[in-house]
Every structure is written in C-alpha cells, then in structure tokens.
Amino acid sequence: MKLDAIDRKILDALQGNGRLSNVELAERVGLSPSPCLRRVRLLEEAGVIKRYVALLNQDAVGLPVSVFISIKLERQHEEDLDRFEAEVSGYPEVLECYLMTGTRDYLLRVATADLAAYERFLKTKLTRVENVASIESSFALRQVKYTNSLPLETTGGPARGAVS
C-alpha cells in the first residue's frame, strides 16, 4: 500500500493516541469523518495498522528490571533457529526478540520484578533451551528514551507520538 501525506498524518496521530475518536482524528488530519474512517479501515485491512494496545508503565506494574540478553547458539541451522524462536516466544518475560548479525545470534529484552526473578528466569527457562551456547546479560540502569512510534514523514518532520 502506498501511503500519501494524509495516511501518514493519520498514522502519526494514532501512534500518539490510539484512543482518538474518528471525529477527533478527522479534525487533526483535515478530513471529514467518513473519508477518515474509510482510510483508517483501509490501513487496518492492509496491515499497516497491526493492532491497538494500551502501553503500560513497567515500573508501575512491578516489573522495573530491564535486561538485554545476547544469545549465541551452538548451531545456526534453520530448524535450530525456529526451535529457539518458538521456545522464547512462549516466555512472558521476553518482551522482544531479534535475530541478529554479528557475534551473537539473538538479542532479547526481558522485564522482571527484581534480580531474583531474573535469576529464576535464567535458571529455569533460558539455560534449559536446547542449543544455547552462551548467554550474556546487560542490565539497564535507566531508560533514557522509549518510543513505539515509527518516524513517519508528515508535514516536514518526524512523528511526534513518542511515549515515555
């Protein structure tokens, strides 16, 4: 789907606040409500808008510890990668998992309540995954920036829907 300037404005506004009513969204992007709703539905159907969610404050829900984990596998055959990905995808502590280039095979972002909870996760789950050769953990001291908004080009600038 080719996105025009209005589509980008719609996406930018929804990235900043997914709870905007159609009337509010239409006003922000300069459309009447019916064409605005039609465009949003097309963006949803095309998979540009994947879903709508509530973003939670990690500290407020009792999960203040963020850990970035680099994983090296013993073998990188397709079935080994698929098996690893299926296993870690089932762990609720794993917020993100990326297949990487370079010296490590995967980078995970994990959230836990405290160091003891991370140790339990490591010992009872991650170290038991078949084919893991090494695990390297880095603990985040402070979150400097977080956004889930993609930098869409709208009226001459990046998206402004950053979430902190």
MDTraj code that builds the backbone (N, CA, C; nanometers):
import mdtraj as md
import numpy as np

residues = "MET LYS LEU ASP ALA ILE ASP ARG LYS ILE LEU ASP ALA LEU GLN GLY ASN GLY ARG LEU SER ASN VAL GLU LEU ALA GLU ARG VAL GLY LEU SER PRO SER PRO CYS LEU ARG ARG VAL ARG LEU LEU GLU GLU ALA GLY VAL ILE LYS ARG TYR VAL ALA LEU LEU ASN GLN ASP ALA VAL GLY LEU PRO VAL SER VAL PHE ILE SER ILE LYS LEU GLU ARG GLN HIS GLU GLU ASP LEU ASP ARG PHE GLU ALA GLU VAL SER GLY TYR PRO GLU VAL LEU GLU CYS TYR LEU MET THR GLY THR ARG ASP TYR LEU LEU ARG VAL ALA THR ALA ASP LEU ALA ALA TYR GLU ARG PHE LEU LYS THR LYS LEU THR ARG VAL GLU ASN VAL ALA SER ILE GLU SER SER PHE ALA LEU ARG GLN VAL LYS TYR THR ASN SER LEU PRO LEU GLU THR THR GLY GLY PRO ALA ARG GLY ALA VAL SER".split()
xyz = np.array([
    [0.0854, -0.1184, 0.0000],
    [0.0000, 0.0000, 0.0000],
    [0.0892, 0.1236, 0.0000],
    [0.0652, 0.2134, -0.0923],
    [0.1402, 0.3383, -0.0984],
    [0.0719, 0.4404, -0.0077],
    [0.1487, 0.4948, 0.0861],
    [0.0950, 0.5911, 0.1822],
    [0.1108, 0.7326, 0.1298],
    [0.0021, 0.8095, 0.1334],
    [0.0117, 0.9509, 0.0966],
    [0.0245, 1.0346, 0.2239],
    [0.0296, 1.1669, 0.2080],
    [0.0508, 1.2574, 0.3214],
    [-0.0618, 1.2455, 0.4250],
    [-0.1850, 1.2274, 0.3810],
    [-0.2980, 1.2152, 0.4744],
    [-0.2870, 1.0848, 0.5536],
    [-0.2530, 0.9756, 0.4848],
    [-0.2332, 0.8479, 0.5547],
    [-0.1273, 0.8632, 0.6631],
    [-0.0174, 0.9295, 0.6298],
    [0.0911, 0.9492, 0.7264],
    [0.0457, 1.0346, 0.8447],
    [-0.0363, 1.1337, 0.8183],
    [-0.0907, 1.2159, 0.9283],
    [-0.1804, 1.1319, 1.0183],
    [-0.2612, 1.0470, 0.9579],
    [-0.3496, 0.9583, 1.0355],
    [-0.2655, 0.8661, 1.1228],
    [-0.1653, 0.8030, 1.0633],
    [-0.0800, 0.7106, 1.1371],
    [-0.0031, 0.7819, 1.2486],
    [0.0460, 0.8999, 1.2187],
    [0.1185, 0.9787, 1.3191],
    [0.0276, 1.0100, 1.4379],
    [-0.0937, 1.0538, 1.4104],
    [-0.1884, 1.0875, 1.5172],
    [-0.2253, 0.9637, 1.5993],
    [-0.2489, 0.8513, 1.5330],
    [-0.2862, 0.7291, 1.6047],
    [-0.1697, 0.6710, 1.6844],
    [-0.0461, 0.6894, 1.6370],
    [0.0695, 0.6452, 1.7154],
    [0.0797, 0.7241, 1.8455],
    [0.0414, 0.8491, 1.8413],
    [0.0447, 0.9321, 1.9617],
    [-0.0702, 0.9032, 2.0564],
    [-0.1869, 0.8680, 2.0013],
    [-0.3037, 0.8391, 2.0839],
    [-0.3988, 0.7489, 2.0054],
    [-0.3917, 0.6198, 2.0333],
    [-0.4755, 0.5227, 1.9641],
    [-0.6218, 0.5277, 2.0034],
    [-0.6533, 0.6094, 2.1056],
    [-0.7924, 0.6193, 2.1505],
    [-0.8654, 0.7405, 2.0934],
    [-0.8043, 0.8089, 1.9987],
    [-0.8730, 0.9218, 1.9365],
    [-1.0032, 0.8746, 1.8732],
    [-1.1074, 0.9515, 1.8927],
    [-1.2320, 0.9188, 1.8229],
    [-1.2126, 0.9514, 1.6752],
    [-1.2951, 0.8948, 1.5911],
    [-1.2851, 0.9217, 1.4486],
    [-1.3056, 1.0709, 1.4199],
    [-1.3941, 1.1350, 1.4945],
    [-1.4194, 1.2784, 1.4745],
    [-1.2937, 1.3589, 1.5089],
    [-1.2298, 1.3269, 1.6228],
    [-1.1066, 1.3967, 1.6620],
    [-0.9960, 1.3727, 1.5600],
    [-0.9836, 1.2485, 1.5165],
    [-0.8805, 1.2142, 1.4185],
    [-0.9047, 1.2897, 1.2883],
    [-1.0285, 1.2910, 1.2428],
    [-1.0620, 1.3610, 1.1186],
    [-1.0269, 1.5095, 1.1286],
    [-1.0574, 1.5711, 1.2420],
    [-1.0232, 1.7129, 1.2619],
    [-0.8726, 1.7345, 1.2547],
    [-0.7963, 1.6466, 1.3178],
    [-0.6499, 1.6612, 1.3211],
    [-0.5858, 1.6494, 1.1839],
    [-0.6436, 1.5642, 1.0992],
    [-0.5811, 1.5410, 0.9684],
    [-0.6470, 1.6187, 0.8552],
    [-0.7512, 1.6934, 0.8865],
    [-0.8146, 1.7777, 0.7855],
    [-0.9092, 1.7054, 0.6915],
    [-0.9783, 1.6044, 0.7427],
    [-1.0780, 1.5319, 0.6630],
    [-1.2124, 1.5381, 0.7336],
    [-1.3175, 1.5050, 0.6613],
    [-1.4455, 1.4840, 0.7271],
    [-1.4457, 1.3416, 0.7830],
    [-1.5322, 1.3114, 0.8802],
    [-1.5279, 1.1810, 0.9473],
    [-1.5407, 1.0590, 0.8565],
    [-1.6289, 1.0614, 0.7568],
    [-1.6487, 0.9423, 0.6725],
    [-1.5239, 0.9030, 0.5934],
    [-1.4615, 0.9953, 0.5203],
    [-1.3389, 0.9575, 0.4482],
    [-1.2245, 0.9192, 0.5432],
    [-1.2213, 0.9805, 0.6589],
    [-1.1184, 0.9464, 0.7566],
    [-1.1350, 0.8019, 0.8034],
    [-1.2574, 0.7660, 0.8373],
    [-1.2846, 0.6292, 0.8821],
    [-1.2539, 0.5292, 0.7713],
    [-1.2878, 0.5645, 0.6486],
    [-1.2605, 0.4771, 0.5344],
    [-1.1095, 0.4537, 0.5209],
    [-1.0305, 0.5593, 0.5363],
    [-0.8848, 0.5467, 0.5269],
    [-0.8290, 0.4607, 0.6409],
    [-0.8794, 0.4817, 0.7624],
    [-0.8322, 0.4018, 0.8757],
    [-0.8622, 0.2551, 0.8518],
    [-0.9794, 0.2249, 0.8046],
    [-1.0170, 0.0850, 0.7769],
    [-0.9273, 0.0241, 0.6688],
    [-0.8950, 0.1029, 0.5659],
    [-0.8044, 0.0538, 0.4612],
    [-0.6650, 0.0277, 0.5178],
    [-0.6181, 0.1160, 0.6059],
    [-0.4870, 0.0967, 0.6692],
    [-0.4868, -0.0282, 0.7572],
    [-0.5970, -0.0545, 0.8243],
    [-0.6093, -0.1759, 0.9064],
    [-0.6104, -0.3003, 0.8179],
    [-0.6931, -0.2970, 0.7127],
    [-0.7056, -0.4129, 0.6233],
    [-0.5743, -0.4444, 0.5520],
    [-0.4960, -0.3417, 0.5213],
    [-0.3678, -0.3604, 0.4522],
    [-0.2578, -0.4051, 0.5480],
    [-0.2880, -0.4071, 0.6773],
    [-0.1883, -0.4492, 0.7751],
    [-0.0908, -0.3408, 0.8151],
    [-0.1141, -0.2181, 0.7700],
    [-0.0277, -0.1064, 0.8125],
    [-0.0516, -0.0799, 0.9609],
    [-0.1775, -0.0793, 1.0020],
    [-0.2121, -0.0741, 1.1442],
    [-0.2332, -0.2186, 1.1867],
    [-0.1418, -0.2663, 1.2730],
    [-0.1482, -0.4072, 1.3148],
    [-0.2510, -0.4299, 1.4237],
    [-0.2537, -0.3417, 1.5250],
    [-0.3480, -0.3557, 1.6360],
    [-0.3424, -0.2312, 1.7219],
    [-0.4343, -0.2222, 1.8146],
    [-0.4393, -0.1112, 1.9098],
    [-0.4129, -0.1688, 2.0483],
    [-0.3279, -0.1018, 2.1253],
    [-0.2906, -0.1534, 2.2579],
    [-0.2836, -0.0406, 2.3599],
    [-0.2830, -0.0787, 2.4863],
    [-0.2543, 0.0148, 2.5953],
    [-0.1099, -0.0093, 2.6364],
    [-0.0293, 0.0952, 2.6417],
    [0.1097, 0.0825, 2.6846],
    [0.1163, 0.1024, 2.8351],
    [0.1739, 0.0050, 2.9034],
    [0.1796, 0.0089, 3.0487],
    [0.3129, 0.0640, 3.0971],
    [0.3099, 0.1239, 3.2148],
    [0.4307, 0.1713, 3.2802],
    [0.4952, 0.0513, 3.3488],
    [0.6124, 0.0135, 3.3024],
    [0.6812, -0.1066, 3.3500],
    [0.7051, -0.1007, 3.5018],
    [0.7450, 0.0143, 3.5529],
    [0.7677, 0.0289, 3.6971],
    [0.6368, 0.0174, 3.7750],
    [0.5324, 0.0813, 3.7251],
    [0.4047, 0.0856, 3.7966],
    [0.3398, -0.0520, 3.8104],
    [0.3702, -0.1433, 3.7183],
    [0.3123, -0.2772, 3.7267],
    [0.4061, -0.3768, 3.7946],
    [0.5132, -0.3247, 3.8554],
    [0.6022, -0.4097, 3.9345],
    [0.7057, -0.4877, 3.8566],
    [0.7433, -0.4384, 3.7395],
    [0.8463, -0.5036, 3.6578],
    [0.9557, -0.4032, 3.6204],
    [1.0245, -0.3481, 3.7208],
    [1.1192, -0.2394, 3.6938],
    [1.2523, -0.2811, 3.6323],
    [1.2852, -0.4093, 3.6337],
    [1.4165, -0.4531, 3.5852],
    [1.4093, -0.4881, 3.4370],
    [1.4889, -0.4170, 3.3567],
    [1.5011, -0.4460, 3.2138],
    [1.6380, -0.5067, 3.1894],
    [1.6386, -0.6204, 3.1214],
    [1.7626, -0.6904, 3.0926],
    [1.7708, -0.7142, 2.9423],
    [1.8855, -0.6828, 2.8857],
    [1.9123, -0.7119, 2.7451],
    [2.0053, -0.8323, 2.7435],
    [1.9646, -0.9357, 2.6726],
    [2.0353, -1.0624, 2.6757],
    [2.0816, -1.0983, 2.5351],
    [2.2122, -1.1190, 2.5215],
    [2.2698, -1.1658, 2.3955],
    [2.2863, -1.3167, 2.4036],
    [2.2380, -1.3848, 2.3025],
    [2.2405, -1.5308, 2.2984],
    [2.3249, -1.5763, 2.1797],
    [2.4127, -1.6688, 2.2051],
    [2.4891, -1.7355, 2.0992],
    [2.4439, -1.8806, 2.0972],
    [2.4067, -1.9298, 1.9796],
    [2.3660, -2.0687, 1.9648],
    [2.4852, -2.1542, 1.9225],
    [2.4781, -2.2835, 1.9538],
    [2.5823, -2.3763, 1.9110],
    [2.5763, -2.3979, 1.7598],
    [2.4548, -2.4063, 1.7052],
    [2.4331, -2.4268, 1.5623],
    [2.3290, -2.3251, 1.5142],
    [2.3431, -2.2829, 1.3893],
    [2.2500, -2.1845, 1.3345],
    [2.1719, -2.2393, 1.2157],
    [2.1447, -2.3694, 1.2150],
    [2.0621, -2.4263, 1.1091],
    [1.9192, -2.3726, 1.1239],
    [1.8483, -2.3692, 1.0137],
    [1.7134, -2.3127, 1.0150],
    [1.6248, -2.3752, 1.1223],
    [1.6287, -2.5058, 1.1363],
    [1.5446, -2.5711, 1.2369],
    [1.5876, -2.5337, 1.3790],
    [1.7178, -2.5086, 1.4001],
    [1.7664, -2.4651, 1.5313],
    [1.7145, -2.3246, 1.5639],
    [1.7183, -2.2374, 1.4655],
    [1.6680, -2.1008, 1.4839],
    [1.5180, -2.1039, 1.5126],
    [1.4448, -2.1819, 1.4346],
    [1.2995, -2.1927, 1.4537],
    [1.2657, -2.2459, 1.5929],
    [1.3390, -2.3463, 1.6385],
    [1.3143, -2.4065, 1.7697],
    [1.3407, -2.3040, 1.8811],
    [1.4526, -2.2320, 1.8703],
    [1.4849, -2.1304, 1.9704],
    [1.3767, -2.0225, 1.9740],
    [1.3387, -1.9733, 1.8582],
    [1.2387, -1.8667, 1.8496],
    [1.1044, -1.9108, 1.9070],
    [1.0638, -2.0321, 1.8778],
    [0.9372, -2.0833, 1.9309],
    [0.9433, -2.0926, 2.0831],
    [1.0552, -2.1385, 2.1348],
    [1.0708, -2.1534, 2.2797],
    [1.0638, -2.0178, 2.3507],
    [1.1461, -1.9222, 2.3089],
    [1.1494, -1.7937, 2.3814],
    [1.0239, -1.7111, 2.3566],
    [0.9561, -1.7335, 2.2452],
    [0.8314, -1.6605, 2.2192],
    [0.7236, -1.6958, 2.3204],
    [0.7359, -1.8113, 2.3829],
    [0.6383, -1.8541, 2.4830],
    [0.6654, -1.8023, 2.6234],
    [0.7746, -1.7333, 2.6433],
    [0.8092, -1.6812, 2.7763],
    [0.7528, -1.5398, 2.7924],
    [0.6619, -1.5173, 2.8873],
    [0.6038, -1.3836, 2.9038],
    [0.7055, -1.2777, 2.9440],
    [0.8154, -1.3171, 3.0048],
    [0.9185, -1.2195, 3.0451],
    [0.9880, -1.1569, 2.9247],
    [0.9899, -1.2282, 2.8127],
    [1.0571, -1.1806, 2.6919],
    [0.9644, -1.0836, 2.6196],
    [1.0030, -0.9566, 2.6182],
    [0.9226, -0.8538, 2.5523],
    [0.9568, -0.8410, 2.4044],
    [1.0851, -0.8615, 2.3730],
    [1.1303, -0.8504, 2.2355],
    [1.2385, -0.9545, 2.2117],
    [1.2455, -1.0029, 2.0880],
    [1.3488, -1.0987, 2.0492],
    [1.3859, -1.0695, 1.9047],
    [1.5151, -1.0495, 1.8813],
    [1.5642, -1.0171, 1.7478],
    [1.6716, -1.1160, 1.7049],
    [1.6634, -1.1657, 1.5825],
    [1.7713, -1.2407, 1.5202],
    [1.8716, -1.1374, 1.4717],
    [1.9979, -1.1551, 1.5091],
    [2.0983, -1.0522, 1.4865],
    [2.2075, -1.0968, 1.3896],
    [2.2786, -0.9993, 1.3357],
    [2.4036, -1.0262, 1.2656],
    [2.5150, -1.0046, 1.3672],
    [2.6348, -1.0455, 1.3330],
    [2.7480, -1.0227, 1.4221],
    [2.7824, -1.1449, 1.5046],
    [2.8432, -1.1227, 1.6198],
    [2.8961, -1.2324, 1.7005],
    [2.7894, -1.3055, 1.7806],
    [2.6754, -1.2452, 1.8025],
    [2.5658, -1.3083, 1.8766],
    [2.4512, -1.3354, 1.7819],
    [2.3736, -1.4380, 1.8143],
    [2.2641, -1.4769, 1.7255],
    [2.1324, -1.4061, 1.7560],
    [2.1056, -1.3832, 1.8855],
    [1.9795, -1.3210, 1.9255],
    [2.0028, -1.2142, 2.0305],
    [1.9163, -1.1152, 2.0296],
    [1.9103, -1.0148, 2.1350],
    [1.7682, -1.0150, 2.1891],
    [1.7579, -1.0319, 2.3209],
    [1.6276, -1.0339, 2.3873],
    [1.6180, -0.9157, 2.4817],
    [1.4970, -0.8644, 2.4972],
    [1.4687, -0.7680, 2.6044],
    [1.3702, -0.8362, 2.6975],
    [1.4080, -0.8413, 2.8247],
    [1.3307, -0.9125, 2.9260],
    [1.2945, -0.8153, 3.0380],
    [1.1756, -0.8295, 3.0946],
    [1.1329, -0.7485, 3.2090],
    [1.1029, -0.8415, 3.3258],
    [1.1574, -0.8072, 3.4430],
    [1.1310, -0.8855, 3.5639],
    [1.1106, -0.7922, 3.6828],
    [1.0628, -0.8500, 3.7919],
    [1.0351, -0.7729, 3.9122],
    [1.1628, -0.7329, 3.9859],
    [1.2626, -0.8221, 3.9848],
    [1.3869, -0.7945, 4.0574],
    [1.4943, -0.8909, 4.0092],
    [1.6130, -0.8808, 4.0678],
    [1.7229, -0.9669, 4.0256],
    [1.6944, -1.1140, 4.0539],
    [1.6281, -1.1423, 4.1651],
    [1.5935, -1.2810, 4.1979],
    [1.5001, -1.3395, 4.0920],
    [1.4046, -1.2610, 4.0458],
    [1.3129, -1.3078, 3.9414],
    [1.3887, -1.3308, 3.8108],
    [1.4846, -1.2451, 3.7815],
    [1.5659, -1.2660, 3.6615],
    [1.6479, -1.3942, 3.6744],
    [1.7057, -1.4157, 3.7911],
    [1.7838, -1.5377, 3.8127],
    [1.6964, -1.6622, 3.7931],
    [1.5726, -1.6588, 3.8444],
    [1.4800, -1.7717, 3.8244],
    [1.4508, -1.7926, 3.6759],
    [1.4258, -1.6828, 3.6051],
    [1.4006, -1.6917, 3.4607],
    [1.5207, -1.7548, 3.3904],
    [1.6385, -1.7091, 3.4256],
    [1.7606, -1.7593, 3.3634],
    [1.7795, -1.9088, 3.3911],
    [1.7667, -1.9467, 3.5183],
    [1.7932, -2.0860, 3.5574],
    [1.6848, -2.1836, 3.5140],
    [1.5598, -2.1427, 3.5222],
    [1.4515, -2.2379, 3.4951],
    [1.4030, -2.2357, 3.3504],
    [1.4389, -2.1331, 3.2760],
    [1.3911, -2.1252, 3.1383],
    [1.5051, -2.1125, 3.0376],
    [1.5734, -2.0006, 3.0395],
    [1.6671, -1.9705, 2.9316],
    [1.7830, -2.0693, 2.9223],
    [1.8403, -2.1077, 3.0350],
    [1.9533, -2.2019, 3.0298],
    [1.9098, -2.3424, 2.9904],
    [1.7817, -2.3689, 2.9918],
    [1.7305, -2.5012, 2.9546],
    [1.6910, -2.5119, 2.8077],
    [1.7025, -2.4012, 2.7355],
    [1.6695, -2.4037, 2.5935],
    [1.7802, -2.4782, 2.5195],
    [1.7407, -2.5767, 2.4413],
    [1.8364, -2.6569, 2.3650],
    [1.9159, -2.5695, 2.2686],
    [2.0440, -2.6005, 2.2528],
    [2.1308, -2.5393, 2.1528],
    [2.1862, -2.4028, 2.1943],
    [2.1636, -2.3581, 2.3166],
    [2.2197, -2.2297, 2.3604],
    [2.3641, -2.2532, 2.4041],
    [2.4573, -2.1827, 2.3412],
    [2.5994, -2.1969, 2.3735],
    [2.6420, -2.0984, 2.4813],
    [2.5899, -1.9746, 2.4735],
    [2.6268, -1.8744, 2.5755],
    [2.5185, -1.7693, 2.5886],
    [2.5158, -1.7120, 2.7090],
    [2.4179, -1.6092, 2.7438],
    [2.4942, -1.4946, 2.8085],
    [2.4720, -1.3736, 2.7586],
    [2.5359, -1.2553, 2.8163],
    [2.4274, -1.1536, 2.8502],
    [2.4193, -1.1159, 2.9780],
    [2.3135, -1.0260, 3.0249],
    [2.3687, -0.8868, 3.0525],
    [2.2941, -0.7865, 3.0124],
    [2.3258, -0.6468, 3.0435],
    [2.2015, -0.5844, 3.1057],
    [2.2180, -0.5237, 3.2218],
    [2.1057, -0.4636, 3.2935],
    [2.0968, -0.3152, 3.2625],
    [1.9763, -0.2702, 3.2296],
    [1.9540, -0.1282, 3.2042],
    [1.9508, -0.0550, 3.3383],
    [2.0282, 0.0509, 3.3489],
    [2.0283, 0.1310, 3.4710],
    [1.9141, 0.2323, 3.4703],
    [1.8887, 0.2886, 3.3527],
    [1.7841, 0.3898, 3.3410],
    [1.7411, 0.3961, 3.1951],
    [1.6131, 0.4140, 3.1737],
    [1.5618, 0.4289, 3.0377],
    [1.5743, 0.5758, 2.9989],
    [1.6527, 0.6026, 2.8968],
    [1.6750, 0.7391, 2.8517],
    [1.5683, 0.7809, 2.7510],
    [1.5340, 0.6907, 2.6615],
    [1.4300, 0.7178, 2.5623],
    [1.3573, 0.5887, 2.5317],
    [1.2276, 0.6000, 2.5148],
    [1.1468, 0.4883, 2.4675],
    [1.0376, 0.5456, 2.3798],
    [1.0189, 0.4866, 2.2664],
    [0.9060, 0.5217, 2.1821],
    [0.8614, 0.3971, 2.1079],
    [0.7368, 0.3927, 2.0787],
    [0.6843, 0.2857, 1.9932],
    [0.6345, 0.3464, 1.8623],
    [0.6607, 0.4752, 1.8444],
    [0.6158, 0.5456, 1.7250],
    [0.7244, 0.5436, 1.6184],
    [0.6871, 0.4977, 1.5002],
    [0.7803, 0.4993, 1.3886],
    [0.7961, 0.6418, 1.3374],
    [0.9145, 0.6779, 1.2886],
    [0.9397, 0.8162, 1.2446],
    [0.8821, 0.8442, 1.1057],
    [0.7525, 0.8629, 1.1003],
    [0.6858, 0.8895, 0.9737],
    [0.7099, 1.0331, 0.9313],
    [0.7316, 1.0497, 0.8050],
    [0.7455, 1.1841, 0.7495],
    [0.6059, 1.2417, 0.7304],
    [0.5763, 1.3503, 0.7992],
    [0.4463, 1.4158, 0.7769],
    [0.4745, 1.5540, 0.7201],
    [0.4310, 1.6571, 0.7822],
    [0.4497, 1.7915, 0.7287],
    [0.5905, 1.8403, 0.7595],
    [0.6893, 1.7742, 0.6989],
    [0.8275, 1.8198, 0.7103],
    [0.9020, 1.7724, 0.8331],
    [0.8534, 1.6750, 0.9075],
    [0.9268, 1.6320, 1.0262],
    [0.8917, 1.4919, 1.0683],
    [0.9615, 1.4430, 1.1684],
    [0.9359, 1.3073, 1.2177],
    [0.8081, 1.3015, 1.2990],
    [0.7643, 1.1800, 1.3260],
    [0.6447, 1.1587, 1.4064],
    [0.6637, 1.2169, 1.5454],
    [0.5564, 1.2681, 1.6011],
    [0.5635, 1.3293, 1.7322],
    [0.4923, 1.2487, 1.8383],
    [0.4568, 1.1254, 1.8109],
    [0.3776, 1.0453, 1.9032],
    [0.4611, 0.9653, 2.0020],
    [0.5738, 1.0177, 2.0466],
    [0.6610, 0.9428, 2.1384],
    [0.5908, 0.9166, 2.2713],
    [0.6186, 0.8008, 2.3272],
    [0.5631, 0.7614, 2.4561],
    [0.6775, 0.7488, 2.5534],
    [0.6629, 0.8095, 2.6697],
    [0.7703, 0.7968, 2.7688],
    [0.7197, 0.7362, 2.8959],
])
top = md.Topology()
chain = top.add_chain()
for i, resn in enumerate(residues, 1):
    res = top.add_residue(resn, chain, resSeq=i)
    for name in ("N", "CA", "C"):
        top.add_atom(name, md.element.get_by_symbol(name[0]), res)
traj = md.Trajectory(xyz[None], top)
